[in-house]
């Protein structure tokens, strides 16, 4: 059980405090309720560009990293289609350094042409290195628009194309910041060995005078139910043929989410899973195979991916995969298999909660979902899952008409 306290400032900033008396460290985690799904379809990649720009310095502090490193700390961030998350880890006695830095860049990011050009170059280089010049790098640039036709999940966090970042104007960047980077659109989580009154005083001191703004309304185009099988084949210079089956699933807040998560584990979490046992270990049709969910806030995807063994055809693997999917749709999994899945989830969760940073990030994320205490309720939701729940979920989701299949064919030399 992760204990926490919650309070808010008058400007709309939500604050979660998690006390841990066992550590000399402190975590300052700031979650902004903005991701790639909030971008203009003609100006994508901005949320990710901002992750970089936020380290370019604020009006009052030209170098973000130097003061933090001087205080013995480190920082980083990540962007998803749903959120942007910044975190600082440092000795507890120096926590005000992190609060000073984070509050100042929330108040007044330094919009200098030099910073924009520097970070633009970094992002463009990342786009080329990770997505265009790496084997299988552009898979999600192709799979997303295949699976999503109307919802903004149809583009990756890096953006649709490099030109959107190349063409980003200073006024576009400023507008994005002023819309999404403000107290009412943020959740601050502080973790460490402090007292609540002290945390309240420090947060009020550093964040209290930041002007409040209206939380931006989110009106996204919903994805219509998929009614037909979709398939795309691309040829690439890759070591071996690969496949990606994507099935639509429920949103993050739904109880179905947890059932689908467990279904994906049963199918392809590890070497005891059904897909691995049947298709890789026994039939040797693939050199690797797995199943996972995207974890999206809106309707996400259950993905089955893998790489073909030499001289094996896509048709052979396709037949074998649908046979495994048919079995989990027609016969309830055993209590023994279900218990094994639940135990693995418990172990992973317990391991994750050992880290102070993970606890802080999870508390902020569940507060975004509606209640930080959700981090403590997850285990109960998984424990309540029964074989008939997985059977019904498999029958609902693992339909061919709900599937988008991307095949990556290796170019023959």
KOLSE-520401 format. One line per field, with one value per residue: residue in three letters; x, y, z negated of N, C-alpha, C in turn. Coordinates in steps of 0.02 Angstrom, whole numbers, plus 50000, padded with zeros to 5 digits. Layout:
% residues N
r	[ALA;...]
nxx	[X;...]
nyy	[Y;...]
nzz	[Z;...]
caxx	[X;...]
cayy	[Y;...]
cazz	[Z;...]
cxx	[X;...]
cyy	[Y;...]
czz	[Z;...]
//
This chain:
% residues 413
r	[UNK;UNK;UNK;UNK;UNK;UNK;UNK;UNK;UNK;UNK;UNK;UNK;UNK;UNK;UNK;UNK;UNK;UNK;UNK;UNK;UNK;UNK;UNK;UNK;UNK;UNK;UNK;UNK;UNK;UNK;UNK;UNK;UNK;UNK;UNK;UNK;UNK;UNK;UNK;UNK;UNK;UNK;UNK;UNK;UNK;UNK;UNK;UNK;UNK;UNK;UNK;UNK;UNK;UNK;UNK;UNK;UNK;UNK;UNK;UNK;UNK;UNK;UNK;UNK;UNK;UNK;UNK;UNK;UNK;UNK;UNK;UNK;UNK;UNK;UNK;UNK;UNK;UNK;UNK;UNK;UNK;UNK;UNK;UNK;UNK;UNK;UNK;UNK;UNK;UNK;UNK;UNK;UNK;UNK;UNK;UNK;UNK;UNK;UNK;UNK;UNK;UNK;UNK;UNK;UNK;UNK;UNK;UNK;UNK;UNK;UNK;UNK;UNK;UNK;UNK;UNK;UNK;UNK;UNK;UNK;UNK;UNK;UNK;UNK;UNK;UNK;UNK;UNK;UNK;UNK;UNK;UNK;UNK;UNK;UNK;UNK;UNK;UNK;UNK;UNK;UNK;UNK;UNK;UNK;UNK;UNK;UNK;UNK;UNK;UNK;UNK;UNK;UNK;UNK;UNK;UNK;UNK;UNK;UNK;UNK;UNK;UNK;UNK;UNK;UNK;UNK;UNK;UNK;UNK;UNK;UNK;UNK;UNK;UNK;UNK;UNK;UNK;UNK;UNK;UNK;UNK;UNK;UNK;UNK;UNK;UNK;UNK;UNK;UNK;UNK;UNK;UNK;UNK;UNK;UNK;UNK;UNK;UNK;UNK;UNK;UNK;UNK;UNK;UNK;UNK;UNK;UNK;UNK;UNK;UNK;UNK;UNK;UNK;UNK;UNK;UNK;UNK;UNK;UNK;UNK;UNK;UNK;UNK;UNK;UNK;UNK;UNK;UNK;UNK;UNK;UNK;UNK;UNK;UNK;UNK;UNK;UNK;UNK;UNK;UNK;UNK;UNK;UNK;UNK;UNK;UNK;UNK;UNK;UNK;UNK;UNK;UNK;UNK;UNK;UNK;UNK;UNK;UNK;UNK;UNK;UNK;UNK;UNK;UNK;UNK;UNK;UNK;UNK;UNK;UNK;UNK;UNK;UNK;UNK;UNK;UNK;UNK;UNK;UNK;UNK;UNK;UNK;UNK;UNK;UNK;UNK;UNK;UNK;UNK;UNK;UNK;UNK;UNK;UNK;UNK;UNK;UNK;UNK;UNK;UNK;UNK;UNK;UNK;UNK;UNK;UNK;UNK;UNK;UNK;UNK;UNK;UNK;UNK;UNK;UNK;UNK;UNK;UNK;UNK;UNK;UNK;UNK;UNK;UNK;UNK;UNK;UNK;UNK;UNK;UNK;UNK;UNK;UNK;UNK;UNK;UNK;UNK;UNK;UNK;UNK;UNK;UNK;UNK;UNK;UNK;UNK;UNK;UNK;UNK;UNK;UNK;UNK;UNK;UNK;UNK;UNK;UNK;UNK;UNK;UNK;UNK;UNK;UNK;UNK;UNK;UNK;UNK;UNK;UNK;UNK;UNK;UNK;UNK;UNK;UNK;UNK;UNK;UNK;UNK;UNK;UNK;UNK;UNK;UNK;UNK;UNK;UNK;UNK;UNK;UNK;UNK;UNK;UNK;UNK;UNK;UNK;UNK;UNK;UNK;UNK;UNK;UNK;UNK;UNK;UNK;UNK;UNK;UNK;UNK;UNK;UNK;UNK;UNK]
nxx	[50042;50035;50057;49989;49967;49857;49838;49788;49833;49781;49792;49761;49850;49877;49932;50025;50084;50204;50263;50420;50517;50633;50730;50867;50844;50749;50606;50546;50414;50335;50189;50120;49965;49963;49991;50043;49920;49852;49891;49890;49840;49914;50027;50118;50214;50245;50225;50326;50436;50428;50462;50599;50627;50597;50708;50792;50810;50745;50670;50733;50830;50955;51018;50960;51005;51130;51121;51047;51128;51235;51178;51180;51090;50986;50898;50759;50647;50493;50389;50225;50088;49989;50031;50152;50297;50400;50545;50640;50775;50854;50964;50874;50888;50912;50798;50732;50801;50760;50623;50627;50683;50589;50468;50500;50519;50392;50325;50391;50456;50607;50600;50701;50775;50891;50881;50766;50810;50917;50856;50764;50848;50901;50787;50751;50862;50847;50728;50773;50874;50813;50692;50695;50817;50844;50829;50664;50621;50522;50402;50295;50259;50192;50101;50014;49931;49868;49792;49718;49600;49534;49552;49676;49780;49835;49959;50132;50226;50341;50298;50210;50289;50453;50450;50354;50415;50526;50464;50412;50358;50407;50297;50202;50257;50259;50121;50079;50144;50085;49955;49954;50051;50034;49981;49850;49846;49931;50007;50087;50202;50277;50401;50477;50572;50489;50386;50210;50164;50279;50303;50188;50214;50331;50290;50191;50270;50354;50270;50151;50129;50117;50022;49850;49763;49634;49598;49639;49513;49477;49438;49423;49428;49333;49376;49300;49210;49300;49267;49315;49445;49612;49756;49928;50075;50245;50404;50567;50739;50784;50835;50752;50589;50444;50302;50151;50013;49874;49750;49602;49564;49493;49475;49590;49533;49436;49367;49385;49510;49607;49580;49609;49744;49791;49753;49838;49958;49941;49943;50069;50175;50295;50414;50333;50213;50070;50082;50222;50257;50187;50212;50345;50431;50382;50339;50433;50422;50449;50576;50562;50427;50289;50166;50076;50006;49962;49934;49863;49772;49650;49551;49652;49781;49799;49939;50017;50172;50315;50456;50494;50555;50693;50648;50515;50344;50233;50101;50102;50136;50030;49919;49952;49952;49817;49758;49801;49740;49607;49592;49602;49488;49388;49399;49404;49538;49643;49631;49754;49841;49793;49821;49959;49982;49929;50016;50136;50107;50087;50218;50292;50234;50264;50403;50419;50368;50467;50554;50577;50557;50475;50360;50320;50295;50191;50090;50060;50015;49901;49823;49795;49713;49605;49607;49732;49740;49711;49825;49842;49731;49739;49795;49690;49594;49655;49661;49529;49495;49428;49427;49318;49304;49417;49396;49277;49325;49426;49348;49280;49378;49479;49447;49444;49394;49424;49555;49713;49841;50012;50138;50311;50418;50570;50692;50755;50923]
nyy	[49940;50105;50250;50416;50595;50728;50886;51049;51197;51370;51412;51303;51196;51027;50928;50791;50706;50594;50511;50447;50375;50306;50341;50444;50523;50631;50649;50746;50753;50798;50793;50830;50856;50822;50760;50675;50653;50771;50859;50968;50897;50938;50987;50898;50809;50904;50894;50807;50880;50983;50920;50916;51054;51104;51081;51175;51288;51425;51590;51651;51560;51507;51384;51230;51105;51122;51187;51087;50973;51022;51020;50890;50813;50734;50736;50696;50655;50602;50574;50529;50467;50514;50585;50702;50688;50746;50726;50742;50688;50696;50738;50745;50860;50958;50988;51105;51160;51086;51118;51254;51258;51184;51254;51377;51354;51314;51431;51525;51485;51492;51563;51560;51593;51519;51410;51347;51311;51227;51120;51080;51027;50919;50839;50811;50738;50630;50577;50533;50441;50346;50309;50309;50262;50141;49964;49904;50022;50112;50051;50084;50205;50165;50068;50132;50228;50132;50059;50159;50270;50389;50440;50535;50449;50401;50447;50437;50483;50550;50615;50640;50664;50723;50854;50925;50961;51027;51138;51205;51351;51493;51559;51457;51367;51441;51459;51328;51301;51397;51354;51222;51208;51243;51277;51221;51115;51021;50895;50882;50781;50747;50658;50584;50600;50696;50816;50844;50978;51050;51021;51077;51212;51236;51208;51304;51416;51411;51387;51454;51585;51574;51615;51567;51468;51422;51250;51166;51118;50954;50890;50761;50671;50531;50358;50259;50103;49962;49869;49787;49680;49736;49756;49780;49780;49808;49837;49819;49852;49741;49619;49504;49440;49516;49533;49616;49611;49702;49731;49816;49882;49912;50073;50153;50174;50080;49928;49821;49841;49787;49653;49627;49655;49548;49446;49470;49439;49301;49260;49303;49345;49289;49151;49048;49071;49056;49082;49083;48953;48868;48918;48961;48879;48743;48730;48804;48912;49044;49164;49247;49300;49388;49463;49610;49756;49926;50017;50135;50289;50320;50213;50077;49965;49790;49702;49584;49527;49480;49388;49303;49135;49076;49035;49016;49052;49196;49154;49028;49060;49145;49058;48977;49069;49115;48996;48976;49089;49057;48949;49007;49077;48987;48898;48900;48968;48877;48865;48853;48909;49039;49079;49078;49183;49290;49291;49328;49457;49516;49503;49583;49707;49727;49733;49848;49946;49962;50063;50236;50337;50273;50254;50386;50429;50342;50376;50507;50479;50398;50488;50573;50487;50492;50462;50453;50346;50238;50170;50084;50006;49928;49798;49729;49731;49652;49532;49495;49445;49316;49151;49150;49285;49315;49231;49286;49413;49383;49329;49442;49536;49474;49463;49442;49548;49651;49675;49740;49714;49725;49686;49662;49647;49572;49641;49555;49515]
nzz	[50000;50050;49968;49964;49973;50021;50099;50159;50251;50259;50390;50464;50471;50443;50309;50253;50113;50057;49923;49875;49762;49769;49859;49918;50024;50135;50239;50370;50467;50614;50699;50852;50926;51069;51230;51380;51439;51425;51521;51666;51818;51927;51873;51801;51673;51582;51441;51404;51451;51359;51241;51255;51271;51145;51072;51114;51042;50941;50932;50824;50789;50878;50900;50870;50819;50754;50619;50554;50562;50490;50366;50338;50408;50536;50693;50802;50938;51020;51162;51213;51313;51235;51117;51045;50953;50824;50723;50571;50474;50322;50180;50027;49946;50036;50106;50138;50243;50355;50353;50375;50505;50581;50560;50613;50750;50782;50764;50850;50984;51078;51228;51345;51504;51526;51436;51487;51616;51584;51512;51606;51704;51632;51614;51747;51786;51700;51751;51876;51839;51750;51808;51949;51997;51941;51924;51937;51883;51927;51904;51814;51866;51975;51931;51840;51917;51992;51903;51836;51897;51875;51743;51652;51613;51723;51760;51712;51562;51602;51712;51870;51985;52030;52080;52009;51890;51939;51995;51888;51811;51710;51652;51654;51566;51447;51427;51404;51284;51196;51195;51141;51039;50889;50718;50697;50782;50739;50635;50486;50404;50253;50172;50030;49876;49790;49700;49709;49690;49715;49849;49907;49879;49953;50085;50103;50090;50205;50314;50296;50345;50481;50621;50637;50758;50875;50883;51030;51144;51199;51346;51439;51594;51600;51621;51739;51723;51781;51926;52022;52083;52092;52191;52224;52322;52312;52385;52329;52287;52192;52066;52059;52105;52031;51920;51866;51776;51737;51620;51579;51417;51251;51165;51047;50919;50906;50838;50918;50970;50884;50893;51028;51024;50948;51033;51142;51079;51058;51189;51241;51150;51098;51097;51059;51113;51224;51364;51381;51337;51427;51561;51573;51491;51509;51647;51713;51802;51792;51742;51640;51534;51465;51354;51311;51231;51276;51175;51181;51144;51207;51317;51339;51404;51424;51459;51563;51602;51701;51773;51923;51944;52047;52215;52188;52218;52221;52223;52162;52029;51999;52002;51894;51787;51783;51748;51616;51560;51581;51495;51367;51369;51365;51262;51087;50990;50879;50699;50641;50739;50738;50606;50611;50700;50626;50517;50577;50616;50490;50437;50526;50502;50366;50373;50451;50366;50274;50305;50275;50369;50465;50388;50366;50498;50534;50442;50483;50612;50590;50522;50626;50698;50617;50480;50365;50278;50352;50386;50282;50293;50405;50392;50332;50433;50532;50462;50454;50576;50675;50757;50849;50878;50954;51062;51120;51151;51244;51346;51384;51424;51505;51643;51820;51895;51813;51823;51871;51981;52002;52111;52125;52249;52289;52394;52529;52557]
caxx	[50000;50073;50022;50000;49923;49839;49813;49790;49844;49726;49800;49740;49900;49864;49994;50024;50144;50215;50317;50461;50567;50691;50776;50895;50830;50683;50585;50498;50387;50283;50153;50077;49911;49967;50030;50038;49849;49826;49922;49859;49862;49962;50085;50130;50280;50256;50230;50394;50482;50426;50501;50668;50631;50592;50775;50831;50816;50689;50689;50778;50882;50972;51041;50920;51040;51188;51105;51024;51187;51273;51144;51185;51031;50981;50830;50744;50577;50470;50325;50187;50030;49941;50058;50223;50316;50468;50561;50704;50794;50910;50964;50815;50902;50917;50736;50711;50833;50715;50560;50645;50692;50526;50417;50519;50506;50320;50305;50419;50506;50646;50590;50753;50786;50946;50855;50721;50849;50956;50813;50735;50899;50905;50728;50756;50913;50817;50681;50811;50912;50772;50633;50705;50881;50852;50785;50597;50611;50462;50344;50239;50238;50147;50048;49964;49879;49831;49744;49675;49583;49507;49580;49745;49830;49860;50029;50177;50247;50392;50263;50196;50344;50504;50435;50314;50463;50566;50425;50384;50372;50411;50230;50169;50287;50235;50050;50074;50164;50036;49893;49958;50099;50013;49964;49787;49854;49989;50003;50153;50208;50339;50412;50537;50564;50468;50321;50161;50163;50339;50291;50139;50247;50379;50254;50159;50324;50382;50219;50089;50118;50110;49952;49806;49731;49583;49623;49615;49463;49502;49385;49458;49386;49331;49387;49241;49224;49327;49221;49346;49515;49656;49823;49976;50141;50298;50469;50620;50805;50785;50865;50704;50519;50413;50229;50122;49940;49850;49679;49577;49544;49458;49514;49629;49493;49387;49385;49408;49581;49647;49569;49647;49814;49805;49746;49900;50009;49929;49962;50139;50218;50360;50425;50280;50151;50042;50111;50292;50260;50163;50237;50418;50464;50362;50338;50493;50403;50474;50635;50537;50356;50264;50103;50076;49956;49995;49923;49838;49716;49590;49552;49720;49791;49834;49983;50056;50225;50368;50497;50490;50615;50711;50609;50445;50302;50184;50040;50111;50133;49962;49876;49970;49930;49744;49741;49810;49688;49544;49591;49589;49420;49339;49408;49427;49604;49639;49644;49827;49871;49771;49859;50028;49980;49919;50077;50187;50087;50102;50290;50314;50210;50303;50470;50413;50354;50526;50588;50543;50537;50417;50301;50300;50266;50128;50041;50039;49977;49834;49785;49770;49658;49547;49619;49798;49733;49705;49887;49833;49673;49755;49805;49624;49561;49685;49644;49459;49485;49414;49435;49264;49316;49467;49363;49232;49367;49458;49296;49261;49433;49521;49409;49481;49369;49451;49627;49753;49903;50067;50192;50373;50451;50640;50713;50804;50984]
cayy	[50000;50168;50304;50482;50651;50766;50954;51090;51269;51411;51419;51242;51143;50970;50905;50727;50698;50526;50512;50387;50391;50261;50362;50512;50557;50659;50650;50797;50728;50841;50763;50876;50820;50837;50711;50681;50654;50839;50901;50982;50846;50967;51009;50844;50805;50962;50872;50780;50937;51020;50883;50940;51126;51119;51078;51228;51345;51471;51660;51669;51509;51488;51314;51192;51048;51139;51194;51023;50931;51051;51000;50817;50781;50720;50743;50669;50663;50561;50594;50475;50495;50539;50629;50720;50681;50769;50706;50759;50649;50732;50732;50777;50926;51006;50984;51171;51172;51057;51156;51318;51247;51162;51307;51433;51339;51314;51502;51567;51451;51538;51552;51593;51560;51470;51350;51313;51279;51173;51063;51057;50984;50858;50798;50788;50685;50572;50550;50495;50385;50294;50290;50302;50229;50082;49910;49904;50085;50149;50008;50118;50258;50133;50030;50176;50250;50074;50040;50215;50310;50455;50463;50558;50397;50379;50463;50423;50543;50586;50653;50606;50672;50770;50922;50959;50990;51074;51198;51234;51422;51514;51574;51393;51338;51481;51445;51261;51308;51435;51316;51160;51208;51288;51239;51184;51057;50984;50860;50880;50732;50752;50598;50586;50602;50764;50822;50873;51051;51076;51014;51129;51277;51241;51211;51370;51465;51410;51382;51490;51648;51562;51630;51512;51469;51370;51187;51162;51066;50902;50864;50720;50632;50461;50307;50218;50031;49932;49818;49747;49663;49780;49727;49819;49749;49854;49805;49857;49820;49715;49552;49450;49460;49528;49543;49654;49607;49751;49725;49870;49862;49964;50129;50138;50176;50025;49865;49776;49853;49740;49585;49623;49652;49479;49407;49479;49400;49231;49247;49313;49383;49259;49085;49001;49093;49011;49094;49061;48880;48835;48940;48966;48821;48679;48729;48839;48954;49112;49171;49282;49317;49413;49501;49664;49809;49992;50055;50202;50315;50305;50144;50059;49908;49729;49690;49522;49541;49431;49384;49236;49095;49070;48990;49011;49102;49232;49114;48975;49091;49170;49001;48954;49120;49114;48934;48991;49137;49020;48906;49047;49102;48932;48858;48941;48951;48840;48903;48851;48959;49105;49094;49093;49251;49338;49294;49366;49528;49537;49509;49641;49767;49734;49754;49916;49991;49971;50125;50298;50372;50237;50268;50455;50433;50306;50416;50562;50451;50376;50549;50595;50442;50509;50454;50424;50283;50184;50132;50032;49965;49887;49728;49700;49722;49594;49472;49478;49417;49244;49122;49169;49353;49312;49199;49334;49466;49356;49324;49510;49574;49438;49451;49463;49613;49700;49667;49774;49675;49753;49639;49693;49596;49587;49647;49502;49542]
cazz	[50000;50054;49932;49994;49956;50081;50090;50221;50243;50287;50463;50497;50470;50399;50279;50216;50071;50033;49874;49868;49711;49775;49911;49914;50087;50148;50309;50391;50530;50642;50756;50889;50960;51141;51268;51453;51460;51419;51572;51730;51866;51974;51834;51753;51643;51538;51370;51396;51458;51297;51191;51264;51260;51074;51042;51145;50997;50935;50937;50768;50779;50946;50904;50821;50790;50713;50548;50527;50554;50435;50304;50332;50436;50607;50717;50868;50956;51075;51192;51244;51348;51185;51065;51044;50882;50807;50654;50542;50415;50291;50107;49998;49919;50091;50145;50163;50309;50405;50354;50407;50577;50613;50558;50656;50820;50791;50767;50904;51025;51118;51299;51385;51570;51520;51404;51534;51670;51555;51496;51669;51734;51592;51628;51816;51786;51667;51799;51926;51809;51718;51846;52021;52014;51898;51945;51907;51848;51946;51897;51783;51911;52023;51897;51810;51964;52016;51851;51819;51955;51856;51679;51659;51602;51789;51769;51656;51525;51639;51763;51934;52031;52008;52101;51957;51843;51978;52010;51826;51802;51640;51627;51643;51506;51390;51418;51375;51214;51156;51190;51103;50984;50836;50657;50699;50826;50713;50570;50455;50351;50214;50131;49990;49803;49770;49667;49754;49683;49748;49921;49925;49876;50009;50148;50106;50100;50272;50367;50279;50382;50553;50637;50655;50824;50885;50910;51099;51159;51245;51389;51489;51639;51577;51672;51752;51717;51841;51951;52075;52076;52130;52199;52264;52328;52331;52396;52297;52281;52123;52063;52071;52110;51966;51922;51811;51774;51688;51606;51537;51349;51213;51138;50986;50858;50907;50805;50972;50983;50844;50920;51090;51005;50929;51095;51179;51043;51073;51259;51261;51104;51086;51128;51039;51144;51275;51430;51381;51331;51488;51626;51574;51460;51538;51721;51737;51859;51780;51698;51580;51536;51401;51355;51261;51243;51279;51114;51199;51105;51247;51341;51359;51448;51405;51516;51567;51651;51703;51834;51952;51954;52118;52259;52164;52251;52180;52221;52112;51963;51991;51985;51826;51739;51776;51713;51544;51540;51580;51435;51307;51377;51360;51201;51030;50965;50816;50637;50632;50783;50714;50545;50633;50729;50571;50476;50614;50611;50421;50430;50564;50467;50305;50393;50474;50311;50232;50323;50255;50430;50493;50346;50379;50565;50534;50405;50527;50668;50568;50508;50691;50714;50576;50409;50353;50242;50401;50384;50231;50310;50463;50373;50319;50498;50564;50423;50465;50644;50677;50824;50894;50900;51008;51119;51150;51179;51304;51398;51404;51454;51553;51705;51880;51915;51765;51828;51923;51987;52040;52127;52148;52291;52299;52464;52546;52587]
cxx	[50044;50032;50037;49951;49912;49816;49820;49805;49786;49731;49783;49790;49880;49930;49982;50089;50147;50275;50353;50519;50632;50743;50804;50878;50760;50669;50535;50475;50330;50253;50109;50027;49909;50013;50019;49966;49819;49852;49875;49884;49913;50025;50100;50203;50295;50264;50300;50447;50486;50463;50574;50674;50631;50660;50820;50838;50754;50715;50742;50836;50902;50994;51005;50963;51095;51172;51083;51082;51231;51244;51143;51127;51037;50908;50822;50669;50558;50403;50291;50131;49982;49969;50130;50244;50389;50483;50632;50715;50856;50910;50908;50828;50907;50853;50715;50744;50787;50650;50570;50648;50626;50473;50435;50507;50431;50294;50328;50475;50542;50640;50643;50760;50840;50921;50810;50760;50890;50913;50779;50784;50905;50847;50730;50807;50886;50767;50718;50843;50867;50716;50645;50766;50894;50806;50720;50580;50546;50398;50284;50216;50189;50088;49994;49911;49840;49775;49694;49663;49559;49538;49653;49799;49860;49930;50068;50198;50300;50361;50252;50256;50391;50485;50394;50359;50506;50530;50396;50406;50372;50341;50190;50192;50261;50161;50039;50091;50110;49970;49898;50003;50080;49988;49901;49792;49912;49972;50075;50153;50277;50344;50478;50521;50551;50404;50274;50161;50222;50330;50242;50171;50293;50343;50220;50212;50346;50330;50159;50076;50115;50037;49913;49779;49678;49618;49596;49565;49493;49442;49418;49408;49389;49344;49324;49258;49248;49283;49251;49420;49557;49725;49866;50043;50190;50362;50523;50685;50814;50812;50816;50634;50489;50339;50206;50046;49916;49773;49657;49554;49514;49505;49543;49586;49444;49413;49410;49482;49624;49640;49609;49722;49833;49799;49811;49958;50002;49953;50037;50184;50289;50364;50377;50214;50131;50074;50183;50295;50242;50203;50313;50451;50447;50367;50398;50480;50432;50537;50618;50463;50334;50199;50105;50021;49992;49984;49895;49779;49650;49597;49620;49722;49822;49874;50017;50109;50278;50406;50499;50558;50631;50667;50538;50405;50256;50121;50044;50104;50062;49914;49888;49946;49855;49720;49747;49756;49620;49537;49574;49520;49367;49343;49436;49497;49596;49653;49719;49861;49854;49810;49931;50032;49974;49982;50132;50171;50102;50176;50316;50295;50250;50374;50470;50406;50413;50559;50546;50517;50476;50354;50275;50266;50198;50073;50014;49996;49907;49791;49757;49710;49595;49558;49686;49794;49723;49768;49882;49775;49686;49760;49739;49588;49589;49664;49573;49446;49478;49421;49380;49271;49364;49437;49319;49271;49401;49408;49277;49315;49467;49482;49449;49458;49394;49527;49657;49821;49953;50120;50253;50412;50523;50656;50766;50864;51006]
cyy	[50062;50223;50371;50532;50691;50836;50992;51162;51307;51418;51355;51185;51089;50943;50840;50724;50627;50527;50445;50404;50352;50286;50432;50554;50586;50656;50707;50777;50773;50809;50818;50836;50840;50785;50721;50683;50724;50886;50914;50930;50871;50993;50958;50844;50860;50942;50846;50834;50976;50985;50906;51014;51144;51114;51133;51290;51389;51543;51678;51621;51482;51415;51274;51141;51067;51147;51128;50976;50956;51032;50924;50779;50766;50724;50709;50679;50612;50587;50532;50508;50529;50591;50650;50723;50701;50748;50726;50715;50681;50721;50773;50848;50980;51010;51052;51189;51146;51097;51224;51310;51230;51217;51363;51417;51328;51385;51536;51531;51502;51523;51589;51556;51506;51405;51311;51277;51220;51111;51036;51008;50917;50810;50770;50731;50621;50537;50507;50432;50328;50268;50277;50261;50168;50027;49909;49970;50121;50108;50046;50179;50231;50099;50075;50200;50192;50056;50096;50259;50380;50482;50484;50509;50374;50404;50451;50488;50583;50630;50613;50606;50726;50843;50961;50993;51042;51141;51231;51306;51439;51529;51510;51362;51375;51465;51377;51264;51341;51397;51258;51162;51261;51246;51196;51121;51013;50949;50854;50827;50739;50691;50604;50592;50674;50760;50859;50950;51083;51075;51068;51198;51287;51247;51279;51424;51469;51411;51428;51552;51637;51573;51568;51523;51416;51307;51179;51105;51017;50874;50826;50683;50559;50414;50265;50145;50003;49874;49775;49736;49709;49749;49772;49782;49803;49815;49849;49817;49798;49643;49495;49478;49467;49542;49578;49651;49654;49746;49783;49842;49923;50019;50111;50134;50118;49964;49814;49782;49800;49668;49576;49620;49581;49431;49411;49441;49326;49213;49253;49352;49356;49189;49031;49018;49049;49021;49069;48985;48846;48853;48944;48902;48755;48678;48763;48881;49024;49110;49211;49298;49340;49449;49552;49713;49877;50034;50124;50223;50305;50234;50126;49998;49850;49708;49622;49534;49487;49432;49311;49201;49091;49019;48977;49067;49137;49190;49059;49003;49115;49115;48979;49003;49117;49050;48944;49038;49103;48978;48946;49079;49049;48893;48901;48919;48918;48886;48907;48904;49029;49125;49112;49165;49304;49346;49334;49441;49555;49549;49572;49705;49780;49759;49828;49966;50000;50038;50187;50335;50339;50252;50338;50461;50400;50344;50473;50536;50430;50436;50578;50552;50457;50504;50419;50357;50224;50141;50075;49984;49916;49813;49693;49685;49661;49529;49449;49445;49341;49218;49144;49241;49355;49282;49249;49391;49444;49351;49392;49543;49538;49416;49477;49533;49670;49703;49708;49740;49711;49699;49677;49639;49617;49589;49594;49532;49502]
czz	[50000;50022;49965;49965;50020;50062;50155;50203;50276;50363;50501;50496;50420;50373;50240;50176;50045;49986;49872;49821;49720;49825;49899;49976;50088;50223;50319;50461;50553;50704;50788;50930;51034;51174;51342;51477;51459;51474;51631;51780;51916;51939;51780;51729;51594;51464;51357;51403;51392;51241;51194;51248;51186;51039;51071;51102;50997;50939;50884;50760;50848;50954;50850;50784;50740;50638;50516;50515;50497;50367;50295;50363;50510;50628;50784;50881;51009;51099;51219;51285;51300;51137;51081;50970;50872;50735;50635;50481;50386;50215;50077;49973;49973;50133;50173;50229;50364;50410;50387;50483;50612;50614;50606;50730;50834;50800;50831;50941;51069;51193;51340;51451;51566;51490;51451;51588;51644;51544;51559;51703;51699;51609;51699;51821;51754;51714;51850;51897;51786;51762;51920;52038;51972;51922;51904;51872;51865;51940;51869;51823;51963;51989;51868;51860;51996;51967;51834;51881;51937;51792;51689;51637;51668;51804;51704;51622;51562;51693;51827;51980;52007;52024;52049;51905;51878;51987;51948;51817;51727;51612;51614;51577;51443;51375;51385;51300;51172;51148;51140;51041;50932;50776;50662;50742;50803;50647;50545;50401;50319;50169;50094;49916;49780;49729;49714;49751;49719;49824;49945;49928;49936;50076;50157;50121;50173;50328;50357;50321;50458;50572;50657;50725;50826;50911;50980;51108;51209;51283;51446;51533;51619;51636;51679;51744;51784;51863;52006;52060;52120;52133;52243;52264;52349;52340;52368;52296;52208;52123;52079;52075;52040;51974;51859;51818;51720;51682;51562;51469;51313;51189;51070;50923;50854;50869;50856;50985;50947;50869;50984;51075;50987;50989;51136;51146;51058;51143;51270;51216;51100;51117;51105;51071;51202;51343;51434;51381;51397;51550;51629;51549;51497;51615;51753;51800;51853;51737;51636;51590;51467;51410;51299;51278;51241;51217;51125;51155;51141;51273;51371;51403;51409;51467;51509;51621;51647;51768;51858;51953;52029;52154;52235;52197;52201;52171;52168;52042;51949;51970;51913;51773;51729;51742;51637;51519;51536;51517;51373;51310;51365;51295;51145;51008;50896;50757;50625;50675;50760;50652;50562;50660;50674;50529;50511;50612;50542;50412;50465;50529;50404;50320;50413;50416;50263;50245;50306;50317;50462;50454;50361;50447;50567;50497;50448;50584;50648;50546;50573;50713;50673;50502;50399;50316;50289;50404;50334;50247;50367;50446;50361;50385;50534;50528;50436;50533;50640;50749;50873;50919;50959;51071;51156;51184;51243;51362;51426;51446;51512;51615;51765;51903;51869;51770;51885;51924;52031;52049;52153;52185;52304;52373;52478;52581;52647]
//
